[in-house]
Amino acid sequence: MMSLDEVNGSDTGGSSSKKKRYRTKFSAEQKEEMTQFADKLGWKIVRQHEDLVTQFCEDVGVPRNVFKVWMHNNKNNSAKRV
């Protein structure tokens, strides 16, 4: 049986949640600091640097998992800037 959303053509592609995912907005200062820190780490988060990453995220005001995703999404862009 089809749902009411499918009948009306407003199916969200399998997601049962009706809320739109929050997109993190970074300030220019946060982007610059994250880029410099990621360069320092070699664009990888390893267990040895876990305390540094946690402290950095607290200082910048970005959750650790958001910083991790940002690093993954932006590592190729940093190579193009060099």
VENBEL-V52155 format. One record per residue. PSI is psi in whole degrees, -180 to 180 (* if undefined). D_FIRST is the distance of its C-alpha to the first C-alpha in Angstrom with 2 decimals. Layout:
# VENBEL-V52155
[[PSI/D_FIRST] [PSI/D_FIRST]]
This chain:
# VENBEL-V52155
[[139/0.00] [145/3.83] [166/6.62] [-37/9.63] [-40/11.66] [-38/9.88] [-42/10.22] [-6/13.76] [23/14.60] [33/15.77] [139/14.04] [15/16.91] [34/16.56] [-15/15.09] [128/17.31] [-12/16.01] [138/19.38] [-11/19.98] [144/23.72] [140/25.55] [136/27.64] [130/31.29] [124/33.61] [133/37.07] [124/39.94] [143/43.25] [165/46.65] [-38/49.11] [-42/51.22] [-44/48.38] [-44/47.54] [-46/51.23] [-41/51.70] [-39/48.60] [-46/49.77] [-43/53.24] [-41/52.07] [-39/49.63] [-44/52.55] [-37/54.68] [-10/52.10] [24/51.65] [28/47.99] [142/47.08] [115/46.66] [160/48.47] [-33/49.18] [-30/52.82] [11/51.90] [-44/49.31] [-39/51.68] [-43/52.65] [-45/49.05] [-46/48.23] [-42/51.36] [-46/50.72] [-40/47.20] [-41/48.62] [-41/51.41] [-25/49.20] [33/46.49] [131/43.57] [148/41.43] [-44/42.19] [-32/38.68] [-42/38.62] [-41/42.04] [-46/40.93] [-41/37.99] [-43/40.38] [-46/42.91] [-41/40.44] [-23/39.28] [0/42.87] [-33/45.01] [-33/44.96] [-34/45.96] [-35/49.00] [-31/50.29] [-28/50.24] [-24/52.33] [*/55.18]]
